[in-house]
Amino acid sequence: MEITYTKISPQIIQSLRGMVDAEDLLADEESLEKYGQDETEDLLYKPEVVLRPKTVSQISEIMKLANTMRIPVTVRGAGTGLSGAALPVYGGIVLSMERFNKILEIDERNLQATVEPGVINYIFQEEVKKLGLFYPPDPASWGSCSLGGNVAHSSGGPKAVKYGTTRDYVLNIEMVLPNGEVILTGANTLKYSTGYNLTHLMIGSEGTLGIITKIVFRLIPLPKHDLLMLVPFTSAEKACEAVGATFRAGITPSAMEFMERDAIDWSIRFAGEVNFSIKPEWQALLLIEVDGNNMDVLFGDCETISQIMTDHGCDDILMADTADQKASLWKIRRKVGEAVKSNSVYKEEDTVVPRAELPVLLKGVKEIGRKYGFKSVCYGHAGDGNLHVNIIKGDLADEVWDQELPKGIREIFELCKALGGTISGEHGIGLVQKGYLPIVFPPHQMELMRQIKTLFDPNLILNPGKMVF
């Protein structure tokens, strides 16, 4: 679809200067380059201007002008996205939410918290922990990603297997519509059956429907204890098979992470020294955590898990005995993505299937890689069937990378669909996966989503070029 937008003129810049503080309008080349990229591959789309508003009224005024003038606006959180959802592909305005970084209230009586979207996930988690409360969604980039970005992508993380994703913790959202109007999407209640649920429509909408300015999260009590196991396998497929068996035995770990050998090696080299040794024959690791309030129950769960792992051919299991050991093991898992990016040009696919199909998916990814001549490094949230497939460029010729690789990615996604899964579990669609959406949605469903977009944003100014347009 051809879309025509207004270029930002000196007169428009002058109008925008009156809407934000002087230091919050950036138009220098260094800033435009910084805000023109995120963690998606090596992509760069420079905006024409960057605005960093501090108040809802400022955002409202900016959007009224942009909507009237048909200026594209791309909302940006912390810039940690992996699907290109925050890239300003049509130039225009990047609206950075970094000034919206306050925890407004932690309501201990109702187990709720009200926050601004620029709050960093890890900072929020640490603040609620001080009060004995828990906000479980913890993406690998939790030390730098923002809660608004998490909501925009319905982010998950290792704890999702037991506790659910961001979607399961959002009660209400304050948002600015593309025309500048401000609304609340729901209510601060655990139940909501009052009209269409706009809150859940906003979650995962990747900044295409509105601008999140306030979020109300539900919280839960913080578990008192956790135990962490590192389980090595000489077969990656056997490791995946052990995942489903654990749940069929009645155990729900608080985390169940998978790393194949290359992911382990690259992450260790990137993260530094670790306090255990990796045997040459190990081809995969499962990192399994259980948590709760009764240590006897947790030890019993670990015994059951250990037996299941042994039945599937694991090597000697390591129990993390200290907080330092636990931190070291989690560091390896959380650093895999950065390690891969530091080694090579790559593309990361966020595949997800029913967990029992994980061995089939892993085997299929490797077969497709051999067919098209690419190498993949796989890791992810095995407990919920979410496999991150990092495709490495290495020595592949540019022609193969640009022309043949998309065929291989399409086959991977078609395999996911055939196995009952889909093409993104938590990273979103954004720019780079947009062309693959018809694999999972028929034409009439794609059209329905386009109609939803145009209802909210008839001039198509908000985060254009993403998802369905």
C-alpha positions as CSV (number, residue, x, y, z in Angstrom):
1,M,0.0,0.0,0.0
2,E,1.4,3.4,-1.0
3,I,1.4,5.9,1.8
4,T,2.4,9.6,1.4
5,Y,3.7,11.5,4.4
6,T,4.7,15.1,5.0
7,K,8.4,15.9,5.3
8,I,9.3,17.8,8.4
9,S,9.9,21.4,7.4
10,P,11.7,24.2,9.5
11,Q,8.2,25.5,10.2
12,I,7.1,22.2,11.7
13,I,10.3,22.0,13.7
14,Q,9.5,25.4,15.1
15,S,6.0,24.2,16.1
16,L,7.5,21.1,17.8
17,R,10.0,23.3,19.7
18,G,7.1,24.9,21.5
19,M,5.8,21.5,22.6
20,V,8.8,20.0,24.5
21,D,11.7,21.4,26.5
22,A,14.7,22.6,24.5
23,E,16.9,19.7,25.4
24,D,14.2,17.2,24.4
25,L,14.1,18.0,20.6
26,L,17.1,16.4,18.9
27,A,18.0,16.8,15.3
28,D,21.7,16.4,15.2
29,E,23.2,13.6,13.1
30,E,24.5,11.6,16.0
31,S,21.1,11.5,17.7
32,L,19.3,10.7,14.5
33,E,21.6,7.7,14.0
34,K,21.2,6.5,17.6
35,Y,17.4,6.6,17.5
36,G,17.3,5.2,14.0
37,Q,18.4,1.7,15.2
38,D,17.6,-0.9,17.8
39,E,18.9,-4.4,18.5
40,T,17.4,-5.7,15.2
41,E,20.2,-7.0,13.1
42,D,22.2,-4.1,11.7
43,L,19.2,-2.1,10.4
44,L,19.3,1.7,10.4
45,Y,16.4,4.1,9.5
46,K,17.1,7.6,10.6
47,P,14.2,9.8,11.7
48,E,13.9,13.5,10.8
49,V,13.6,14.6,14.5
50,V,13.6,13.0,17.9
51,L,11.2,14.2,20.7
52,R,11.5,13.2,24.3
53,P,8.2,14.4,25.9
54,K,7.8,14.5,29.7
55,T,4.0,14.8,30.0
56,V,0.9,13.3,28.6
57,S,-0.3,16.7,27.4
58,Q,3.0,17.2,25.4
59,I,2.4,13.8,23.7
60,S,-1.2,14.8,23.0
61,E,-0.2,18.1,21.4
62,I,2.5,16.4,19.3
63,M,0.0,13.8,18.0
64,K,-2.6,16.4,17.1
65,L,0.0,18.2,14.9
66,A,1.3,14.9,13.4
67,N,-2.2,13.7,12.7
68,T,-3.3,16.9,11.0
69,M,-0.1,17.2,9.0
70,R,0.2,13.5,8.2
71,I,3.7,13.2,9.8
72,P,4.8,9.6,10.7
73,V,5.4,9.0,14.4
74,T,7.4,6.0,15.7
75,V,7.2,5.3,19.4
76,R,10.4,4.1,21.0
77,G,11.1,2.6,24.4
78,A,14.6,1.5,25.4
79,G,15.6,0.4,21.9
80,T,16.1,-3.3,22.8
81,G,13.6,-4.7,20.3
82,L,14.5,-7.5,17.9
83,S,11.8,-7.2,15.3
84,G,12.4,-3.6,14.1
85,A,9.1,-2.4,15.6
86,A,10.7,0.9,16.8
87,L,12.5,1.7,13.6
88,P,11.2,4.9,11.8
89,V,11.1,3.4,8.3
90,Y,9.3,6.5,6.9
91,G,11.4,9.0,8.8
92,G,9.3,11.6,10.6
93,I,9.3,11.8,14.4
94,V,10.7,9.3,16.8
95,L,8.8,9.7,20.1
96,S,11.1,8.5,22.8
97,M,9.4,7.5,26.1
98,E,12.6,7.6,28.1
99,R,11.5,10.6,30.2
100,F,8.4,8.6,31.4
101,N,10.5,6.6,33.9
102,K,8.7,6.8,37.2
103,I,7.1,4.1,39.4
104,L,4.1,6.1,40.4
105,E,2.6,3.8,43.0
106,I,3.0,0.3,44.5
107,D,-0.3,-0.6,46.1
108,E,0.5,-3.3,48.7
109,R,-3.2,-3.6,49.8
110,N,-4.4,-4.5,46.3
111,L,-1.1,-6.1,45.0
112,Q,-0.9,-3.6,42.1
113,A,1.6,-1.1,40.8
114,T,1.1,1.9,38.5
115,V,4.2,2.8,36.4
116,E,5.2,4.9,33.4
117,P,6.3,3.0,30.3
118,G,10.0,4.1,30.4
119,V,10.7,2.2,33.7
120,I,13.3,-0.5,33.2
121,N,12.0,-4.0,33.9
122,Y,14.8,-5.0,36.3
123,I,14.5,-1.8,38.4
124,F,10.7,-2.4,38.7
125,Q,11.3,-6.0,39.8
126,E,13.8,-5.0,42.4
127,E,11.5,-2.3,43.9
128,V,8.6,-4.6,44.3
129,K,10.8,-7.3,45.8
130,K,11.7,-5.0,48.6
131,L,8.1,-5.2,49.6
132,G,7.9,-9.0,49.3
133,L,6.1,-8.8,45.9
134,F,6.8,-10.3,42.6
135,Y,6.4,-9.2,38.9
136,P,7.4,-12.3,37.0
137,P,7.9,-11.3,33.3
138,D,11.7,-11.1,32.9
139,P,13.0,-10.9,29.3
140,A,16.7,-11.7,28.7
141,S,17.2,-7.9,28.3
142,W,15.5,-7.2,31.6
143,G,18.4,-5.0,32.7
144,S,17.8,-2.6,29.9
145,C,14.3,-3.1,28.3
146,S,11.4,-0.9,29.3
147,L,8.0,-1.9,30.6
148,G,6.2,0.0,27.9
149,G,8.2,-2.0,25.3
150,N,7.4,-5.2,27.2
151,V,3.7,-4.4,27.0
152,A,3.9,-3.4,23.3
153,H,5.3,-6.9,22.5
154,S,3.7,-8.9,25.3
155,S,7.2,-9.9,26.3
156,G,7.8,-13.2,28.1
157,G,11.1,-14.5,29.5
158,P,12.2,-17.6,31.5
159,K,9.4,-17.2,34.1
160,A,6.6,-17.3,31.5
161,V,6.5,-21.1,31.7
162,K,5.0,-21.0,35.2
163,Y,3.7,-17.4,35.6
164,G,2.7,-16.3,32.1
165,T,3.8,-13.3,29.9
166,T,3.3,-9.6,30.3
167,R,-0.2,-10.0,29.0
168,D,-1.2,-11.8,32.2
169,Y,-0.2,-8.9,34.5
170,V,-1.6,-5.8,32.8
171,L,-4.9,-4.5,34.3
172,N,-5.2,-1.1,32.7
173,I,-3.4,1.2,30.3
174,E,-3.6,5.0,29.8
175,M,-2.9,5.8,26.2
176,V,-2.8,8.6,23.7
177,L,-4.6,7.9,20.5
178,P,-3.1,9.0,17.1
179,N,-5.5,12.0,17.1
180,G,-4.2,13.2,20.5
181,E,-7.1,12.0,22.6
182,V,-6.3,10.4,25.9
183,I,-8.2,7.3,27.1
184,L,-8.0,4.5,29.7
185,T,-8.4,1.1,28.2
186,G,-10.0,-0.7,31.2
187,A,-10.2,-0.7,34.9
188,N,-7.9,-1.5,37.8
189,T,-9.7,-4.7,38.6
190,L,-8.9,-8.4,38.3
191,K,-12.1,-9.1,36.4
192,Y,-13.2,-7.1,33.4
193,S,-16.3,-7.9,31.3
194,T,-17.3,-4.4,30.3
195,G,-17.3,-4.0,26.5
196,Y,-14.5,-4.9,24.2
197,N,-11.2,-5.4,26.0
198,L,-9.1,-2.6,24.6
199,T,-6.4,-3.4,27.2
200,H,-5.6,-6.7,25.6
201,L,-5.9,-5.2,22.2
202,M,-3.1,-2.8,23.1
203,I,-0.9,-5.5,24.5
204,G,1.2,-6.8,21.6
205,S,0.1,-4.0,19.2
206,E,3.8,-2.8,18.9
207,G,3.0,0.9,19.0
208,T,0.6,0.8,16.0
209,L,-2.6,1.7,17.8
210,G,-1.7,4.2,20.5
211,I,1.0,5.5,22.8
212,I,1.2,4.0,26.2
213,T,1.7,6.6,28.9
214,K,0.7,4.7,32.1
215,I,0.4,1.0,33.0
216,V,-1.3,-0.7,35.9
217,F,0.2,-4.1,36.7
218,R,-1.0,-6.8,39.1
219,L,1.6,-8.3,41.4
220,I,1.8,-11.5,43.3
221,P,3.6,-12.5,46.5
222,L,7.3,-13.2,46.1
223,P,8.2,-16.9,46.4
224,K,10.6,-17.5,49.4
225,H,12.8,-20.1,47.8
226,D,14.2,-21.3,44.5
227,L,16.4,-24.2,43.4
228,L,18.4,-24.2,40.1
229,M,19.6,-27.3,38.2
230,L,22.0,-27.5,35.2
231,V,21.3,-30.6,33.2
232,P,23.7,-31.6,30.4
233,F,22.8,-33.8,27.4
234,T,24.9,-35.4,24.6
235,S,21.8,-35.1,22.3
236,A,20.0,-31.8,21.9
237,E,16.9,-33.6,20.7
238,K,16.9,-35.8,23.9
239,A,17.1,-32.6,25.9
240,C,14.0,-31.3,24.1
241,E,12.2,-34.6,24.7
242,A,12.8,-34.4,28.4
243,V,11.0,-31.0,28.6
244,G,7.6,-32.4,27.7
245,A,8.1,-35.4,30.0
246,T,8.6,-33.1,32.9
247,F,5.2,-31.5,32.6
248,R,3.5,-34.8,31.9
249,A,4.9,-35.9,35.3
250,G,3.0,-33.0,37.0
251,I,5.9,-30.7,37.6
252,T,5.7,-27.0,36.5
253,P,9.2,-25.4,36.8
254,S,9.4,-21.7,37.3
255,A,11.9,-21.7,34.4
256,M,13.1,-24.3,31.9
257,E,15.6,-23.0,29.4
258,F,17.4,-24.8,26.5
259,M,20.8,-24.0,25.1
260,E,22.5,-26.0,22.4
261,R,26.3,-26.3,22.3
262,D,27.3,-23.4,20.2
263,A,25.0,-21.1,22.2
264,I,26.8,-22.3,25.4
265,D,30.3,-21.8,24.0
266,W,29.6,-18.4,22.5
267,S,27.9,-17.1,25.7
268,I,30.7,-18.3,28.0
269,R,33.3,-16.6,25.8
270,F,31.2,-13.5,25.8
271,A,30.2,-13.5,29.5
272,G,33.6,-14.5,30.9
273,E,34.6,-17.1,33.4
274,V,32.1,-19.6,34.8
275,N,32.3,-21.7,37.9
276,F,31.8,-25.1,36.2
277,S,33.4,-27.0,33.4
278,I,31.8,-28.0,30.0
279,K,32.5,-31.5,28.8
280,P,33.4,-31.9,25.1
281,E,30.6,-34.4,24.6
282,W,27.8,-32.1,25.9
283,Q,25.6,-30.9,23.0
284,A,22.9,-29.2,25.0
285,L,22.0,-27.9,28.4
286,L,18.7,-27.5,30.2
287,L,18.6,-24.8,33.0
288,I,15.7,-25.8,35.3
289,E,14.4,-23.7,38.2
290,V,11.7,-24.5,40.7
291,D,10.4,-22.0,43.2
292,G,7.9,-21.8,46.0
293,N,7.5,-21.5,49.8
294,N,8.2,-25.1,51.0
295,M,11.7,-26.4,50.6
296,D,10.6,-30.0,51.1
297,V,8.3,-29.7,48.1
298,L,10.9,-28.1,46.0
299,F,13.5,-30.8,46.8
300,G,10.9,-33.4,45.9
301,D,10.3,-31.7,42.6
302,C,14.0,-31.7,41.9
303,E,14.2,-35.5,42.6
304,T,11.4,-36.1,40.2
305,I,12.9,-33.9,37.5
306,S,16.3,-35.6,38.0
307,Q,14.8,-39.0,37.4
308,I,13.1,-37.8,34.3
309,M,16.3,-36.3,33.0
310,T,18.2,-39.5,33.7
311,D,15.6,-41.5,31.9
312,H,16.3,-39.3,28.8
313,G,20.0,-39.8,28.9
314,C,21.4,-36.8,30.7
315,D,24.9,-36.6,32.1
316,D,25.6,-35.6,35.7
317,I,23.3,-32.9,37.0
318,L,24.7,-29.8,38.7
319,M,22.7,-28.2,41.5
320,A,23.6,-24.5,42.1
321,D,24.5,-24.3,45.8
322,T,25.0,-20.6,46.2
323,A,23.6,-17.3,45.0
324,D,26.8,-16.7,43.0
325,Q,26.5,-20.0,41.2
326,K,22.9,-19.3,40.3
327,A,23.8,-15.8,39.0
328,S,26.6,-17.3,37.0
329,L,24.3,-19.9,35.3
330,W,21.7,-17.3,34.6
331,K,24.3,-14.9,33.2
332,I,25.2,-17.5,30.6
333,R,21.6,-17.9,29.5
334,R,20.8,-14.2,29.4
335,K,24.0,-13.3,27.5
336,V,23.4,-15.7,24.6
337,G,21.7,-13.2,22.3
338,E,24.4,-10.6,22.8
339,A,27.1,-13.2,22.3
340,V,25.6,-14.3,18.9
341,K,25.4,-10.7,17.8
342,S,29.0,-10.1,18.7
343,N,30.2,-13.0,16.6
344,S,28.5,-12.5,13.3
345,V,25.8,-10.8,11.2
346,Y,22.7,-12.8,12.0
347,K,18.9,-13.0,11.9
348,E,17.0,-14.1,14.9
349,E,13.7,-16.0,14.5
350,D,11.4,-16.3,17.5
351,T,9.6,-19.6,16.8
352,V,7.1,-21.2,19.1
353,V,5.3,-24.5,19.1
354,P,3.4,-26.7,21.6
355,R,6.2,-27.9,23.9
356,A,5.9,-31.6,23.0
357,E,6.7,-30.6,19.4
358,L,10.0,-28.9,20.3
359,P,12.2,-31.9,19.3
360,V,10.5,-32.0,15.9
361,L,11.0,-28.2,15.4
362,L,14.7,-28.4,16.4
363,K,15.3,-31.3,14.0
364,G,13.5,-29.5,11.2
365,V,15.4,-26.2,11.7
366,K,18.7,-28.1,11.3
367,E,17.5,-29.9,8.2
368,I,16.3,-26.7,6.6
369,G,19.7,-25.1,7.5
370,R,21.5,-27.9,5.7
371,K,19.2,-27.5,2.7
372,Y,19.9,-23.8,2.3
373,G,23.5,-23.9,3.6
374,F,23.2,-21.8,6.7
375,K,24.2,-22.5,10.3
376,S,21.9,-21.8,13.2
377,V,22.4,-21.4,17.0
378,C,19.3,-22.4,18.9
379,Y,18.3,-21.6,22.5
380,G,15.2,-20.4,24.3
381,H,12.3,-21.1,26.7
382,A,11.9,-24.8,26.2
383,G,9.2,-25.0,28.9
384,D,6.8,-23.1,26.7
385,G,8.0,-24.3,23.3
386,N,9.7,-21.0,22.4
387,L,12.9,-21.6,20.4
388,H,15.0,-18.7,19.4
389,V,16.7,-19.6,16.1
390,N,19.8,-17.4,15.4
391,I,20.8,-17.8,11.8
392,I,24.4,-17.0,11.3
393,K,25.7,-15.4,8.1
394,G,29.3,-16.5,8.6
395,D,30.9,-17.0,5.2
396,L,27.6,-17.1,3.3
397,A,27.7,-14.9,0.1
398,D,25.6,-11.8,0.2
399,E,23.5,-13.1,-2.7
400,V,22.7,-16.3,-0.8
401,W,22.0,-14.4,2.4
402,D,19.7,-11.9,0.6
403,Q,17.9,-14.2,-1.8
404,E,18.0,-17.8,-0.6
405,L,17.8,-17.3,3.2
406,P,14.2,-15.9,3.2
407,K,13.1,-19.2,1.5
408,G,14.7,-21.1,4.4
409,I,13.0,-18.8,7.0
410,R,9.7,-19.3,5.3
411,E,10.1,-23.1,5.5
412,I,10.9,-22.8,9.2
413,F,7.8,-20.7,9.8
414,E,5.7,-23.1,7.7
415,L,7.0,-25.9,9.9
416,C,5.9,-24.0,13.0
417,K,2.5,-23.5,11.6
418,A,2.2,-27.3,10.7
419,L,3.2,-28.2,14.2
420,G,0.4,-26.0,15.7
421,G,2.7,-23.1,16.5
422,T,3.3,-19.6,15.2
423,I,6.1,-17.3,14.0
424,S,6.7,-15.2,17.1
425,G,6.3,-16.0,20.8
426,E,7.6,-12.8,22.3
427,H,9.7,-10.7,20.0
428,G,6.8,-9.5,17.8
429,I,6.3,-8.9,14.1
430,G,7.4,-5.4,13.6
431,L,9.3,-4.8,10.3
432,V,11.3,-7.9,9.7
433,Q,8.5,-10.5,10.1
434,K,5.7,-8.6,8.5
435,G,6.1,-10.4,5.2
436,Y,5.6,-13.8,6.8
437,L,2.3,-13.0,8.6
438,P,0.3,-14.6,5.7
439,I,1.8,-17.9,6.6
440,V,-0.3,-18.0,9.8
441,F,-3.2,-15.7,8.9
442,P,-5.6,-16.1,5.9
443,P,-6.4,-13.0,3.8
444,H,-9.7,-12.2,5.6
445,Q,-8.0,-12.2,9.0
446,M,-5.2,-10.0,7.7
447,E,-7.9,-7.6,6.4
448,L,-9.6,-7.6,9.7
449,M,-6.4,-6.5,11.5
450,R,-5.9,-3.8,8.9
451,Q,-9.4,-2.5,9.6
452,I,-8.6,-2.4,13.3
453,K,-5.5,-0.4,12.6
454,T,-7.3,2.1,10.3
455,L,-10.1,2.5,12.9
456,F,-7.6,3.6,15.5
457,D,-5.3,5.4,13.1
458,P,-7.1,6.4,9.8
459,N,-4.2,8.5,8.6
460,L,-1.7,5.6,9.3
461,I,0.8,7.9,11.0
462,L,1.6,5.8,14.1
463,N,4.5,3.4,13.6
464,P,3.8,2.9,9.9
465,G,5.4,0.1,7.9
466,K,5.0,-2.4,10.7
467,M,2.8,-5.4,11.3
468,V,-0.1,-5.2,8.8
469,F,0.8,-2.0,6.9
